[in-house]
């Protein structure tokens, strides 16, 4: 029997693993999407649970501020007690307004000074070539290693010698010095993401340093500026140790006023919660107003 070439070369079925791998890779996004859809409610529930957990003390403080002292001091406290605004009226009767003005003055002025000083320093460390710039950054950060209480006595003696006790500008200078290292550190990382080609093109066109900072660096680094300014503002607004030791009656800030509600006699919990709620509002409003820029500032350079 004669066999032809077609009979000898009959192809056999061979399973190629490549198509199955390709099909598997094509199905993988669908599988990941199904997993994400099934796990979406779980992650949402977890996120809301953590949010409620962290917000619960703040919410309880706000609720207690609207209760009478007798209701706030019960054990366990009742969240369904009567609502009153007498605690807030008493705050303004005791003269909280000057303390708020002092805190706002010290925080806002010191934050502006910090940005004015930190932006050129960060610009020099991130964009212009500086030898051993990492050593400079470590020096800035090392100034925060010393506990503030360790410098309190020398600062008090110096301030007393120059006659600056109970002066709001003493706090402005101290808050500026305290927040400047952190601001330089943060702004250096933000300005490092500014494309140097744009600055070089501006220099070719004849733009000077200040013109480049205002028209080129400022719009790009605005989210970083907002994040740095908010952090410096919060640190200055909440500072207590220097304020309580270097001021008396004229320049006392809001945290010093807050401590005045803690006494050894009588009930003070509801009034203290009202004062804490009122003093927290400026920081909350500033954070809410700058939240979009904060998110952009934290992710600055991600799309570079």
Secondary structure, 3 states (H helix, E strand, C coil): CCCCHHHHCCCCCCCCHHHHHHHHHHHHHHHHHHHHHHHHHHHHHHHHHHHHHHHHHHHHHHHHHCCCHHHHCCCCCCCCCCCCCHHHHHHHHCCCHHHHHHHHHHHHHHHHHHHHHHHHHHHHHHCCCCCCHHHHHHHHHHCCCCCHHHHHHHHHHHHHHCCCCCCHHHHHHHHHHHHHHHHHHHHHHHHCCCCHHHHHHHHHCCCCHHHHHHHHHHHHCHHHHHHHHHHHHHHHHHCCHHHHHHCCCCCCCHHHHHHCCCCCCCCCHHHHHHHHHHHHHHHHHHHHHCHHHHHHHHCCCCCC
